[in-house]
Amino acid sequence: MSGVRAQQKEKTRRAIIEAAFTQLSAERGLSSLSLREVAREAGIAPTSFYRHFADMEELGLTLVDEGGLTLRQLMRQARQRIIANGGSVIGTSVETFMEFVCNNPNVFRLLLRERSGTSPAFRAAVAREFTHFIAELTDYLEWQYRCPREDAEIQAEAMVTLVFNAGASALDLAEQERQLLAEKTVKQLRIVAKGAALYNRSETLS
């Protein structure tokens, strides 16, 4: 019986999270979400909300964590496919990232908006997600190119910044313009990668 209750509780919690994501838009961020609106969208009474989250801030932090985790998992899977089957790591990664932005604009807007938002807790949560992105890419670059970790981290940070900036621009573009932006981003990342390779080679020789 307790197992059934736990499943139902998790189902309701998921419904609240999905309802909150649905309420987000280009015009509405976390700060403008209403507990009553989220509860109504989730199909629960407002008082039931508190069985799952202490307040709207806790829900917001969960949205940031989930959004970042979903994107990181997609990028990780893309790198694993490349390791297993070959292909362009940069091209596949940019394609995966742009697909995420296109299919989940509200989630991506959430990460962008709260990165410089007014809530210190939300800013810290988004900063953690960016740190995770950089750390995972650093691990891959260090393994793939056998370069010093410090150099891999600098390269990873530059690449993550480029891709997120491209994603922000892609939100307001039509399909054809988004494709051109993706191609430009791939070229920018390849320039960064080639520059890093030349730098590492010169450091080895010096």
Secondary structure, DSSP 4 states (H G I P E B T S, - for coil): -HHHHHHHHHHHHHHHHHHHHHH--SS--GGG--HHHHHHHHTS-GGGGGGT-SSHHHHHHHHHHHHHHHHHHHHHHHHHHHHHH---HHHHHHHHHHHHHHH-HHHHHHHHHHHTSS-HHHHHHHHHHHHHHHHHHHHHHHHHH---HHHHHHHHHHHHHHHHHHHHHHTT--HHHHHHHHHHHHHHHHHHHHHHHHHHHHHHH-
